[in-house]
């Protein structure tokens, strides 16, 4: 998470507050969904048939030798 503009201390505080809020609200079986551009795209992802309509710029694949 440090590479994406939020450091480990800030992440820890955010998660602590999130879990307190979820407990206070009585939530059970919570699912977290990550949105945004954090993390990488695996090569197999854009070879998947479901993503054939997606256009990637050359530098996204060229930089990694794909």
Beta strands, then each sheet from edge to edge (+ up, - down):
end
